Amino acid sequence: MRTKAELMTDLSTMLRDVLAAKAAGGNHGRIARAHGYVDGYMRALLDLEIVTKNELLEVVAAERERASGPAMRVLEEVTPAGKTVVAA
């Protein structure tokens, strides 16, 4: 029997692989199939009550941030008058 930590590590690895393949412009069919595997894996973890929805969301968010950077970034824009405006 695998531990919860091992299952979550497996999920992180699968997500990382899918996101890397997508970023590299991989074959759409293979990426779609890999997404299906990841979705099924997450569904099984939920159905078996091994993890909560929030735990899965945290793992997905962490892997997306690792692959693409944070979801929101602070942008600094300099106005013509020389004043700095911060927008999110």
C-alpha distances in whole Angstrom, upper triangle without the diagonal:
4,7,10,12,10,10,14,15,14,16,19,19,19,22,24,24,26,28,29,30,32,34,35,36,34,34,34,32,29,29,29,26,24,25,24,20,20,21,19,16,17,18,15,14,17,17,13,15,12,15,19,22,23,20,20,24,24,21,24,27,26,25,28,30,29,30,33,34,35,35,39,41,44,47,50,54,57,60,63,65,62,60,56,55,51,49,45
4,7,8,6,7,10,11,11,13,15,16,16,19,20,21,23,25,26,27,29,30,31,33,31,32,31,30,27,26,27,24,22,22,22,18,17,19,17,14,15,17,14,12,16,16,13,14,11,13,17,20,21,17,17,21,20,18,20,23,22,22,25,27,25,27,30,31,31,32,35,37,41,44,47,50,53,56,60,61,59,57,53,51,47,46,42
4,5,5,6,9,10,11,13,14,16,17,19,20,21,23,25,26,27,29,30,32,34,32,33,32,32,29,27,28,26,23,23,23,20,18,20,18,15,15,17,15,12,15,16,13,13,10,11,15,18,18,15,16,19,18,16,19,22,20,20,24,25,24,26,29,29,29,30,33,35,38,42,45,48,51,54,58,59,56,54,51,49,45,43,40
4,5,5,6,9,10,11,12,14,15,16,18,20,21,22,24,26,27,28,30,32,30,31,31,30,27,26,26,24,21,21,21,18,16,17,17,13,12,15,13,9,12,14,11,11,7,8,12,14,15,11,12,16,15,13,16,18,17,18,21,22,22,23,26,26,26,27,30,32,35,38,42,45,48,51,55,56,54,51,47,46,42,40,36
4,5,5,6,9,10,10,12,14,15,16,18,20,21,22,24,26,27,28,30,29,31,30,30,27,25,26,25,21,21,22,19,16,18,18,14,14,17,15,12,15,17,15,14,10,10,13,16,15,12,12,15,14,12,15,17,15,16,19,20,19,21,24,24,24,25,28,30,33,36,39,43,46,49,52,54,51,49,45,44,40,38,35
4,5,5,6,9,10,11,12,14,15,17,19,20,21,23,24,26,27,29,27,28,28,28,25,23,24,23,19,20,20,17,15,17,17,13,14,16,15,12,15,17,15,15,12,12,16,17,18,14,14,17,16,13,16,18,17,16,20,21,19,21,24,25,25,27,30,32,35,38,41,44,47,50,54,55,53,51,47,45,42,40,37
4,5,5,6,9,10,11,12,14,15,17,18,20,21,23,24,26,27,26,27,26,25,22,21,22,20,17,17,17,14,12,14,13,9,10,13,11,9,12,14,12,13,9,10,13,15,16,12,11,15,14,11,14,17,16,15,18,20,19,20,23,24,25,25,29,31,34,37,40,43,47,50,53,55,52,50,47,45,41,39,35
4,5,5,6,9,10,10,12,14,15,16,18,20,21,22,24,26,25,26,25,25,22,20,21,20,17,16,17,14,12,13,14,10,10,13,12,9,12,15,14,13,10,9,12,13,13,9,9,12,11,8,11,13,12,12,15,17,16,17,20,21,21,22,25,27,31,33,37,40,43,46,49,51,49,47,43,41,37,35,32
4,5,5,6,9,10,10,12,14,15,16,18,20,21,22,24,23,25,25,25,22,20,21,20,16,17,18,15,13,15,16,12,12,16,15,13,16,18,17,17,13,13,15,16,16,12,12,14,13,9,12,14,12,11,15,16,14,16,19,20,21,22,25,27,31,33,36,39,43,46,49,51,48,46,43,41,37,36,32
4,5,5,6,9,10,11,12,14,15,17,18,20,21,23,21,22,22,22,19,17,18,17,13,14,15,12,10,13,13,10,11,14,13,12,15,17,16,17,14,13,16,17,17,14,12,15,14,11,12,15,14,12,15,18,16,17,20,21,22,23,27,29,32,35,38,41,44,47,51,52,50,48,44,43,39,37,34
4,5,5,6,8,10,11,12,14,15,17,18,20,21,20,21,20,20,17,15,16,15,12,11,13,10,7,10,11,8,8,11,11,10,13,15,15,15,13,12,14,14,14,11,9,12,12,8,9,12,12,10,13,15,14,15,18,19,20,20,24,26,30,32,36,39,42,45,48,50,48,46,42,40,37,34,31
4,5,5,6,9,10,10,12,14,15,16,18,20,19,21,21,21,18,16,17,17,13,13,15,13,10,12,14,11,11,15,15,13,15,18,18,18,15,14,15,15,15,12,10,11,10,7,8,10,9,7,10,12,11,12,15,16,17,18,21,23,27,29,33,36,39,42,45,47,45,43,39,37,34,32,28
4,5,5,6,9,10,10,12,14,15,16,18,17,19,19,19,16,14,16,16,12,13,15,12,10,13,15,12,13,16,17,15,18,21,20,21,18,17,19,18,18,15,13,15,14,10,11,13,12,9,12,14,12,12,16,17,19,20,24,25,29,31,34,37,40,43,46,48,46,45,41,39,36,34,31
4,5,5,6,9,10,11,12,14,15,17,15,16,16,16,13,11,13,12,8,9,11,9,7,10,12,10,11,14,14,14,17,19,19,20,17,16,18,17,18,16,13,14,15,11,10,14,13,10,12,15,13,13,16,18,20,20,24,26,30,32,35,38,41,44,47,49,47,45,42,40,37,34,31
4,5,5,6,8,10,11,12,14,16,14,16,16,16,14,11,12,12,9,8,11,10,7,10,12,11,11,14,15,15,16,19,20,20,18,16,17,16,16,14,11,12,12,9,7,10,10,7,8,11,11,10,13,15,16,17,20,22,26,28,32,34,38,40,43,45,43,42,38,36,33,31,27
4,6,5,6,9,10,10,12,14,14,16,16,17,15,12,14,15,11,11,14,13,10,14,16,14,14,18,19,18,20,23,23,23,21,19,20,19,19,16,14,14,14,10,9,11,10,6,8,10,8,7,11,13,15,16,20,21,25,27,30,33,36,39,42,44,42,40,37,35,32,30,27
4,6,5,6,9,10,10,12,11,13,14,15,11,9,12,12,9,10,13,12,10,14,16,14,15,18,19,19,21,24,24,25,22,21,22,21,21,19,16,17,17,14,12,14,14,10,11,14,12,10,13,16,18,19,23,24,28,29,33,35,38,41,44,46,44,43,39,38,35,33,30
4,5,5,6,9,10,11,9,11,11,12,9,6,9,10,6,7,10,10,9,11,14,13,14,17,18,18,20,22,24,24,22,21,22,20,21,19,16,16,17,14,11,14,14,10,10,14,13,10,13,16,18,18,22,24,27,29,32,34,38,40,43,45,44,42,39,37,34,31,28
4,5,5,6,9,10,10,12,12,14,12,9,11,13,10,9,13,13,11,13,16,16,16,19,21,20,22,24,25,26,24,22,22,20,20,19,16,15,16,13,10,12,12,8,7,10,10,7,9,12,14,15,18,20,24,25,28,30,34,36,39,42,40,39,35,33,30,28,25
4,5,5,6,9,9,12,13,15,12,10,13,14,11,12,16,15,14,17,19,18,19,22,23,23,25,27,28,28,26,24,25,23,23,22,19,18,18,15,13,15,14,10,10,12,10,7,10,13,16,17,20,21,25,26,29,31,34,37,40,42,40,39,36,34,31,29,26
4,5,5,6,5,8,9,11,9,7,10,12,10,11,14,14,14,16,18,18,19,22,23,24,25,28,29,29,28,26,27,25,25,24,21,20,21,18,16,17,17,13,13,15,14,11,13,16,19,19,23,24,28,28,32,33,36,39,42,44,42,42,38,37,34,32,29
4,5,5,6,8,8,11,10,7,9,12,10,10,14,15,14,16,19,19,19,22,24,24,25,27,29,29,28,26,26,24,24,23,20,19,20,18,15,16,16,13,11,14,14,10,11,15,17,17,20,22,25,26,29,31,34,37,39,42,40,39,36,34,32,29,26
4,5,8,11,11,14,13,10,13,16,14,14,17,18,17,19,22,22,22,24,26,26,27,30,31,32,30,28,28,26,25,24,21,20,21,18,16,16,16,13,11,13,12,8,9,12,15,16,19,20,23,23,26,28,31,34,36,39,37,36,33,32,29,27,24
4,6,9,11,14,13,11,14,16,14,15,19,19,18,21,23,23,24,26,28,28,30,32,33,34,32,30,31,29,28,27,24,24,24,21,19,19,19,16,14,16,15,11,12,16,19,19,22,23,26,26,29,31,34,36,38,41,39,39,36,35,32,30,28
4,7,8,11,11,9,12,15,14,14,18,19,18,20,23,23,24,26,28,29,30,32,34,34,33,31,31,29,29,28,25,24,25,23,20,21,21,18,16,18,17,14,14,18,21,21,23,24,28,28,31,32,35,37,39,42,41,40,37,36,33,31,29
4,6,9,8,7,10,12,11,13,15,16,17,19,21,21,23,25,26,27,29,31,32,33,32,30,31,29,29,28,25,24,25,23,20,21,22,18,17,20,19,15,16,20,23,23,26,27,30,31,34,35,38,40,43,46,44,44,40,39,36,34,31
4,6,5,6,9,10,11,12,14,16,17,18,20,21,23,24,26,27,29,30,32,33,32,31,31,29,30,29,26,26,27,24,22,23,24,21,19,22,22,18,19,23,26,25,28,30,33,34,37,38,41,43,45,48,47,46,43,42,39,37,34
4,6,5,6,9,10,10,12,14,15,16,18,20,21,22,24,26,27,28,30,31,31,29,30,27,28,28,24,24,26,23,20,22,23,20,18,22,22,18,19,23,25,24,27,29,32,33,36,37,40,42,44,47,46,45,42,40,38,35,32
4,5,5,6,9,10,11,13,14,15,17,18,20,21,23,25,26,27,29,30,30,29,29,27,29,28,24,25,27,24,21,24,25,21,20,24,24,20,22,25,27,26,30,32,35,36,39,40,44,46,48,51,50,49,46,44,41,38,35
4,5,5,6,9,10,11,12,14,15,16,18,20,21,23,24,25,27,29,28,27,28,26,27,26,23,23,25,22,19,22,23,19,19,22,21,19,20,24,26,26,29,31,35,35,39,40,44,46,48,51,50,49,46,44,41,38,35
4,5,5,6,9,10,11,12,14,15,16,18,20,21,23,24,26,27,26,25,25,23,24,23,20,20,22,19,16,19,19,16,15,19,18,15,17,20,22,22,25,27,31,32,35,37,40,43,45,48,46,45,42,40,37,34,31
4,5,5,6,9,10,10,12,14,15,16,18,20,21,22,24,26,25,24,24,22,24,23,19,20,22,19,16,19,21,17,17,20,20,18,19,22,24,23,26,28,32,33,37,38,42,44,46,49,48,47,43,41,38,35,32
4,5,5,6,9,10,11,12,14,15,17,19,20,21,23,24,24,23,24,22,24,23,19,20,22,20,17,20,22,19,18,22,22,19,21,24,26,25,29,31,35,36,40,41,45,47,50,52,51,50,46,44,41,38,35
4,5,5,6,9,10,11,12,14,15,17,18,20,21,23,22,21,22,20,22,21,17,18,20,17,14,18,18,15,15,19,18,16,18,22,23,23,27,29,33,34,38,39,43,45,48,51,49,48,44,42,39,36,33
4,5,5,6,9,10,11,12,14,15,16,18,20,21,20,19,19,17,19,18,15,15,17,15,12,15,17,14,14,17,17,15,17,20,21,20,24,27,30,32,35,37,41,43,46,48,47,45,42,40,37,34,30
4,5,5,6,8,10,10,12,14,15,16,18,20,19,19,19,17,20,19,15,17,19,17,14,18,19,17,17,21,21,19,21,24,24,23,27,30,34,35,39,41,44,46,49,52,50,49,45,43,40,37,33
4,5,5,6,9,10,11,12,14,15,16,18,17,17,18,17,20,18,15,17,19,16,14,18,19,16,17,21,20,19,21,24,25,24,28,31,35,36,40,42,46,48,51,53,52,50,47,44,41,38,35
4,5,5,6,9,10,11,12,14,15,17,15,14,16,14,16,15,11,13,15,12,10,14,15,13,14,17,17,16,18,21,22,21,25,28,31,33,37,39,43,45,48,50,49,47,43,41,38,35,31
4,5,5,6,9,10,11,12,14,15,15,14,14,12,15,14,11,12,15,13,11,15,16,15,15,19,19,18,20,22,22,21,25,28,32,34,37,39,43,45,48,51,49,47,44,41,38,35,31
4,5,5,6,9,10,10,12,14,14,14,15,14,17,16,13,15,17,15,14,18,19,17,18,22,22,21,23,26,26,25,28,32,35,37,41,43,47,49,52,54,53,51,47,45,41,38,35
4,5,5,6,9,10,11,12,11,11,13,13,15,14,11,14,15,13,13,16,17,16,17,20,20,20,23,24,25,24,28,31,34,37,40,43,47,49,52,54,52,50,47,44,41,38,35
4,5,5,6,9,10,11,10,9,10,9,12,10,7,10,12,11,10,14,15,14,16,19,19,19,21,23,23,22,25,28,32,34,38,40,44,46,50,52,50,48,44,42,38,35,32
4,5,5,6,9,10,10,10,10,10,13,13,10,12,15,14,13,17,19,18,19,22,23,23,24,26,25,24,28,31,34,37,41,43,47,49,52,54,52,50,47,44,40,38,34
4,5,5,6,8,9,10,11,12,15,14,12,15,17,15,16,19,20,19,21,24,24,24,27,28,28,27,31,34,37,40,43,46,50,52,55,57,55,53,49,47,43,41,37
4,6,5,6,5,6,8,9,12,10,9,13,14,13,14,17,18,18,20,22,22,23,25,26,26,25,29,32,35,38,41,44,48,50,54,55,53,51,47,45,41,39,35
4,5,5,6,6,6,7,10,10,9,12,14,13,14,17,18,19,20,23,24,24,26,27,26,25,28,31,35,37,41,44,47,49,53,54,53,50,47,44,40,38,34
4,5,8,9,10,10,14,14,12,15,18,17,18,21,22,22,24,26,27,28,29,30,30,28,32,35,38,41,45,47,51,53,56,58,56,54,50,48,44,41,37
4,5,8,10,12,15,14,13,17,18,18,19,22,23,23,25,27,28,28,30,31,31,30,33,36,40,42,46,49,52,55,58,60,58,55,52,49,46,43,39
4,5,7,10,12,11,12,15,16,16,18,20,21,22,24,26,26,28,30,30,29,28,31,34,37,41,44,47,50,53,56,57,56,53,49,47,43,41,37
4,7,10,12,10,10,14,15,14,16,19,19,20,22,24,24,26,28,28,27,27,30,33,36,39,43,46,49,52,55,56,55,52,48,46,42,40,36
4,7,8,6,7,10,11,11,13,15,16,17,19,21,21,23,25,25,24,24,27,30,33,36,39,42,46,48,52,53,51,48,45,42,38,36,33
4,5,5,7,9,10,11,13,14,16,17,19,20,22,23,24,24,23,22,25,28,31,34,37,40,44,46,50,51,49,46,43,40,36,34,30
4,5,5,6,9,10,11,12,14,16,16,18,20,21,22,22,21,19,22,25,28,31,35,38,41,43,47,48,46,44,40,38,34,31,28
4,5,5,6,9,10,10,12,14,15,16,18,20,21,20,18,17,20,23,26,29,32,35,39,41,44,45,44,41,37,35,31,29,25
4,5,5,6,9,10,11,13,14,15,17,19,20,20,18,18,21,24,26,30,33,36,40,42,45,47,45,42,38,36,32,30,27
4,5,5,6,9,10,11,12,14,15,17,18,19,17,17,20,23,26,29,33,35,39,41,45,46,45,42,39,36,32,30,26
4,5,5,6,8,10,10,12,14,15,16,16,15,14,17,20,23,26,29,32,36,38,41,43,41,39,35,32,29,26,23
4,6,5,6,9,10,10,12,14,15,15,13,13,16,19,22,25,28,31,35,37,41,42,40,37,34,31,28,26,22
4,5,5,6,9,10,11,12,14,14,14,14,17,20,23,26,29,32,36,39,42,44,41,39,35,33,30,28,24
4,5,5,6,9,10,11,12,13,12,12,16,18,22,24,28,31,34,37,40,42,40,38,34,32,28,26,22
4,6,5,6,8,10,10,10,9,9,12,15,18,21,25,27,31,33,37,38,36,34,31,28,25,22,19
4,6,5,6,9,10,9,9,10,13,15,19,21,25,28,31,34,37,39,37,35,31,29,25,24,20
4,5,5,6,9,9,10,11,15,17,20,23,26,29,32,35,38,40,38,36,32,31,27,25,22
4,5,5,6,7,8,8,12,14,18,20,23,26,30,32,35,37,35,34,30,28,25,22,19
4,5,5,4,5,7,10,11,15,17,21,23,27,30,33,35,33,31,27,25,22,20,17
4,6,6,8,10,13,14,17,19,23,25,29,32,35,37,34,33,29,28,24,23,20
4,6,9,11,14,15,18,20,23,25,29,32,35,37,35,33,30,28,25,23,20
4,7,8,11,11,15,16,20,22,25,28,31,33,31,30,26,25,22,20,17
4,7,8,9,12,14,17,20,23,26,29,31,29,27,24,22,19,17,15
4,5,7,10,13,16,19,22,25,29,30,28,26,22,20,17,15,12
4,7,10,13,16,19,22,25,28,30,28,26,23,20,17,14,11
4,7,9,13,15,19,21,25,26,25,22,19,16,13,10,7
4,6,10,13,16,19,22,24,22,20,16,14,11,9,6
4,7,10,13,16,19,20,18,16,12,10,7,6,5
4,6,10,13,16,18,16,14,10,9,6,6,6
4,7,10,13,14,12,10,7,6,5,7,9
4,6,10,11,10,9,6,5,6,8,11
4,7,8,6,6,5,6,9,11,14
4,5,5,5,6,7,10,12,16
4,5,7,9,11,14,16,19
4,6,9,11,14,17,20
4,6,9,13,16,19
4,6,10,13,17
4,7,10,13
4,6,10
4,7
4
